Amino acid sequence: MASSFSFDSLNTAQRQAVAALDGPVLILAGAGTGKTRTVTCRIAHMLEKKIPASDILAVTFTNKAASEMRERIGGMVSKKAAGEMTVCTFHSLCVRILRGGIEKLGYKKNFTICSHSDQVGLMKQLLVRKGGSDEKIKPDTVLSAISRCKNKGDDPSTMEDDYFASLATAYQNELRAQNAVDFDDLLLLAERLLREHADVREIFRQRFQRVTVDEFQDTNALQMQLLQKLVGPPYHVCVVGDDDQSI
């Protein structure tokens, strides 16, 4: 299958990155250095080397970046191959993982994902129930504290502020009762599912044997832990980042 890139169109560093298909690969590049082009050429090169498109996973941080990468790759390879690859955000990857086994964590398979307005509405009810509305505590203040905890991989019910911890516990219990998860739970539960259940972990390691992560400098601790569970030996993972843009 011919792709519309040639090594001649790449500089030396790009060529090295595109040719390095096996084992862990780190690509560090600044803005405007052709990072995305290098990544898409590298994926096209994998397909030329007869690596099945269905083995390839590319993870980005936004839906917009995922669409752009999908389009770029689609311009280089056959439509069929582009359609068989998985190009998605961390959160949509986690939805796929959870659909593959969330019932092992005590949820039903048809779980729903809470919108921000659902979260605010629920927290308002809890603040009224627990007397916080008298103290003028805003729902978003509590939700932000819960979100920060979850993104560190911590249990929000262990927050130092006892009142916030009790709200967090009630919030999680209410979500669980509704068979619902919030945006941060997607990562938290997917990482837990892969960590605690070797059978599910093995399914996804077999499914995604070639993993590429764009904008790697923006990954938080929880996303890093998720990746470590998802990628097994021989570690065919490529991470792409820019030191100067790290958060």
C-alpha positions in Angstrom: 0.0 0.0 0.0 1.5 3.3 -1.0 1.5 6.2 1.4 1.9 9.8 0.3 5.0 10.5 2.3 8.6 9.8 1.4 11.6 9.8 3.6 13.1 12.4 1.2 10.6 14.9 2.4 11.7 14.6 6.1 14.8 16.1 7.8 17.3 13.8 9.5 15.7 13.9 13.0 12.2 13.4 11.5 13.5 10.4 9.5 15.0 8.8 12.6 11.7 9.2 14.5 9.6 7.8 11.6 11.9 4.8 11.2 12.0 3.9 14.9 8.9 1.7 15.1 9.8 -0.8 17.9 10.1 -0.4 21.6 9.7 2.8 23.6 10.3 6.0 21.6 10.4 9.6 22.9 10.1 12.5 20.4 10.9 15.9 21.8 10.2 18.8 19.5 9.3 22.5 19.8 6.4 24.3 18.2 6.6 24.6 14.4 9.1 21.7 14.0 6.7 19.4 12.2 5.8 17.2 15.2 2.4 16.2 14.0 3.7 15.5 10.5 6.4 13.3 12.0 3.8 11.4 14.0 1.4 10.9 11.1 4.3 9.8 8.8 5.4 7.3 11.5 1.9 5.8 11.6 1.8 5.6 7.8 5.2 3.9 7.9 3.8 1.3 10.4 1.1 0.4 7.9 3.7 0.2 5.1 5.5 -2.3 7.3 2.3 -4.4 7.4 1.5 -3.6 11.0 -2.3 -4.1 11.2 -4.2 -0.8 11.4 -6.4 -2.3 14.2 -3.3 -2.6 16.4 -2.7 1.1 16.3 -3.9 3.6 19.0 -3.1 7.3 18.9 -4.1 9.4 21.9 -4.5 13.2 21.9 -5.8 15.7 24.4 -8.7 17.3 22.5 -11.4 16.1 20.1 -10.2 18.7 17.6 -6.6 17.3 17.7 -7.9 13.8 17.3 -10.0 14.8 14.2 -7.0 16.6 12.7 -4.7 13.6 13.2 -7.3 11.3 11.8 -7.7 13.5 8.7 -4.0 13.8 8.2 -3.4 10.0 8.5 -6.5 9.5 6.2 -4.7 11.6 3.5 -1.7 9.3 3.6 -3.2 5.8 3.8 -6.3 4.0 2.5 -9.7 4.9 3.9 -10.1 1.4 5.2 -6.8 1.5 7.1 -7.6 4.9 8.5 -11.0 3.6 9.7 -9.5 0.6 11.5 -7.1 2.7 13.6 -8.2 4.2 16.9 -7.5 7.9 17.2 -9.1 9.4 20.2 -8.7 11.5 23.4 -7.8 10.0 26.8 -11.4 10.3 28.0 -12.9 8.5 25.0 -10.3 5.8 25.3 -11.4 5.4 28.9 -15.0 5.1 27.9 -14.0 2.2 25.6 -12.1 0.5 28.4 -15.0 0.9 30.8 -17.5 -0.5 28.3 -15.2 -3.5 28.2 -15.6 -4.4 31.9 -17.0 -1.7 34.3 -19.4 -4.3 35.7 -16.3 -5.8 37.4 -16.2 -2.5 39.5 -19.9 -2.8 40.5 -21.4 -0.6 37.8 -23.8 -1.7 35.1 -22.5 -1.7 31.5 -24.9 1.0 30.4 -23.5 3.7 32.7 -24.1 7.3 31.9 -21.6 10.2 31.9 -22.7 13.2 34.0 -22.6 16.6 32.3 -21.2 19.6 34.2 -24.7 21.0 34.7 -25.8 17.6 36.1 -22.9 17.8 38.5 -23.7 21.3 39.6 -27.4 20.4 40.1 -26.4 17.4 42.2 -24.0 19.3 44.4 -26.6 22.1 45.0 -28.9 19.4 46.4 -26.2 18.0 48.6 -25.2 21.5 49.9 -28.9 22.1 50.8 -29.1 18.7 52.5 -25.9 19.2 54.4 -26.4 22.9 55.4 -23.7 24.3 53.1 -26.0 26.5 51.2 -26.3 28.7 54.3 -22.5 29.1 54.3 -22.6 30.4 50.7 -20.3 27.6 49.4 -20.5 27.4 45.6 -21.1 24.0 44.0 -18.2 24.6 41.6 -15.8 25.2 44.6 -16.5 21.7 45.9 -16.6 20.1 42.5 -13.2 21.6 41.6 -11.7 20.3 44.9 -13.1 16.8 44.1 -11.7 17.0 40.5 -8.2 18.0 41.7 -8.2 15.0 44.1 -9.3 12.6 41.3 -6.7 13.8 38.9 -4.0 13.1 41.4 -5.4 9.6 41.7 -6.6 10.3 45.3 -9.9 9.3 46.9 -11.9 12.6 47.4 -13.5 11.2 50.6 -10.0 11.5 52.2 -9.8 15.3 51.7 -8.4 17.2 54.7 -11.5 19.4 55.0 -14.0 17.1 56.7 -17.0 19.0 55.4 -15.8 18.8 51.7 -14.9 15.1 52.3 -18.4 14.4 53.5 -19.8 16.2 50.4 -17.5 14.2 48.2 -18.6 10.9 49.8 -22.3 11.8 49.3 -21.6 12.9 45.7 -19.9 9.7 44.8 -22.6 7.6 46.5 -25.3 9.5 44.6 -23.5 9.0 41.2 -23.1 5.3 42.0 -26.8 4.9 42.8 -27.6 6.5 39.5 -25.1 4.2 37.6 -23.4 7.4 36.5 -19.8 8.6 36.4 -18.3 12.1 36.0 -15.6 13.1 33.5 -12.8 12.5 36.0 -14.2 9.1 37.0 -13.6 7.9 33.5 -9.8 8.0 34.0 -9.9 6.9 37.6 -12.1 3.9 37.0 -10.4 2.9 33.7 -7.0 2.9 35.5 -8.4 0.9 38.4 -10.1 -1.6 36.0 -6.8 -2.2 34.2 -4.8 -2.4 37.4 -7.2 -4.8 39.3 -8.3 -7.1 36.5 -5.5 -8.8 34.5 -8.0 -10.3 32.1 -9.3 -6.9 31.0 -5.8 -5.5 30.9 -4.6 -8.3 28.6 -7.6 -7.7 26.3 -6.6 -4.1 25.8 -2.9 -4.8 25.6 -3.6 -7.3 22.8 -6.0 -4.8 21.1 -3.7 -1.8 21.1 -0.2 -3.1 20.5 1.2 0.2 19.1 0.5 3.3 21.2 1.3 6.9 20.3 0.6 9.8 22.7 0.6 13.3 21.5 1.3 16.4 23.7 2.8 14.1 26.3 4.0 17.1 28.3 0.4 17.7 29.4 -0.2 14.2 30.9 -1.1 14.2 34.6 -0.1 11.4 37.1 -3.3 9.5 36.5 -3.0 9.5 32.7 0.6 8.3 33.1 -0.6 5.4 35.4 -3.3 4.5 32.9 -0.7 4.3 30.1 1.6 2.2 32.2 -1.2 -0.4 32.6 -2.2 -0.2 29.0 1.2 -0.7 27.4 2.9 -4.1 28.1 6.1 -5.7 26.9 7.7 -5.2 24.4 6.5 -1.6 25.0 5.8 -0.3 21.5 4.9 3.1 22.7 5.8 6.5 21.3 5.3 9.7 23.3 5.6 13.1 21.6 6.1 16.3 23.6 7.5 19.8 23.8 9.4 20.6 27.0 8.8 24.3 26.5 5.0 23.9 26.5 4.7 21.8 29.6 2.1 22.8 32.1 
